[in-house]
Amino acid sequence: IMDGLKAMDKKYSLFTEIRGRGLMIGAELKPQYDGKMGDIAEIARKNGVLVLQAGPNVMRFVPPLVITQKEVAEGLKRLDKSLDIYL
């Protein structure tokens, strides 16, 4: 998941930091996206991926421990599509 987020950051230049412990991951948005996390989360939800908001500018991921690689790949694909729409 972190590798996928890093790839999206290279594509969109969206995050100041991607951090995590186990499968709990937070990606902090750059200052120009302050307060936009709710909008991003809503677009992601409409594209079939749940992204949590942690404060006004942190995207949080807390997938189940039994998530498969295939499900991770599909979720990242849907998130990428969501970011492409938003940005």
C-alpha positions as CSV (number, residue, x, y, z in Angstrom):
1,I,0.0,0.0,0.0
2,M,2.8,2.4,0.9
3,D,4.6,1.7,-2.4
4,G,1.3,2.5,-4.3
5,L,0.9,5.7,-2.4
6,K,4.4,6.7,-3.1
7,A,3.8,6.1,-6.8
8,M,0.7,8.2,-6.7
9,D,2.7,11.0,-4.9
10,K,5.2,10.9,-7.8
11,K,2.3,11.2,-10.3
12,Y,0.2,13.9,-8.4
13,S,2.7,15.5,-6.0
14,L,0.0,15.2,-3.3
15,F,1.7,14.2,0.0
16,T,4.2,15.8,2.4
17,E,4.6,12.5,4.3
18,I,3.4,8.9,4.1
19,R,3.8,7.1,7.4
20,G,2.5,4.0,8.9
21,R,2.6,1.2,11.4
22,G,1.6,-2.2,10.2
23,L,-1.5,-1.8,8.0
24,M,-2.5,1.6,9.6
25,I,-1.2,4.2,7.2
26,G,-1.5,8.0,7.1
27,A,-0.7,10.2,4.1
28,E,-0.5,13.9,4.9
29,L,-1.6,16.2,2.1
30,K,0.5,19.1,1.0
31,P,-0.5,22.6,2.3
32,Q,-2.2,23.5,-1.0
33,Y,-4.7,20.7,-0.3
34,D,-5.5,21.8,3.3
35,G,-9.2,21.2,4.0
36,K,-9.7,19.2,0.8
37,M,-9.6,15.7,2.4
38,G,-13.3,15.4,2.8
39,D,-13.8,16.1,-1.0
40,I,-11.2,13.5,-1.9
41,A,-12.7,10.9,0.5
42,E,-16.2,11.5,-1.1
43,I,-14.9,11.0,-4.6
44,A,-13.0,7.9,-3.5
45,R,-16.1,6.5,-1.9
46,K,-18.1,7.1,-5.1
47,N,-15.3,5.1,-6.9
48,G,-15.7,2.2,-4.4
49,V,-12.8,2.7,-2.0
50,L,-13.1,3.9,1.6
51,V,-10.5,6.4,2.7
52,L,-10.7,7.8,6.2
53,Q,-10.1,11.4,7.1
54,A,-7.8,12.1,10.0
55,G,-7.9,15.8,10.7
56,P,-8.3,18.3,7.8
57,N,-5.4,17.0,5.7
58,V,-4.5,13.4,6.5
59,M,-5.7,10.5,4.4
60,R,-5.9,7.4,6.6
61,F,-6.0,3.8,5.5
62,V,-6.9,0.9,7.9
63,P,-7.5,-2.1,5.7
64,P,-8.5,-5.5,7.3
65,L,-5.6,-7.8,8.2
66,V,-7.0,-10.4,5.8
67,I,-6.8,-8.1,2.7
68,T,-5.3,-9.8,-0.3
69,Q,-2.8,-8.4,-2.7
70,K,-5.4,-8.4,-5.4
71,E,-7.7,-6.3,-3.2
72,V,-4.9,-3.9,-2.4
73,A,-4.1,-3.5,-6.1
74,E,-7.8,-2.9,-6.9
75,G,-8.2,-0.3,-4.1
76,L,-5.1,1.6,-5.2
77,K,-6.4,1.6,-8.8
78,R,-9.7,3.0,-7.6
79,L,-7.9,5.6,-5.4
80,D,-5.7,6.6,-8.4
81,K,-8.9,7.0,-10.5
82,S,-10.4,9.2,-7.8
83,L,-7.3,11.4,-7.6
84,D,-7.2,11.7,-11.3
85,I,-10.8,13.0,-11.2
86,Y,-10.3,15.4,-8.3
87,L,-6.9,16.8,-9.4
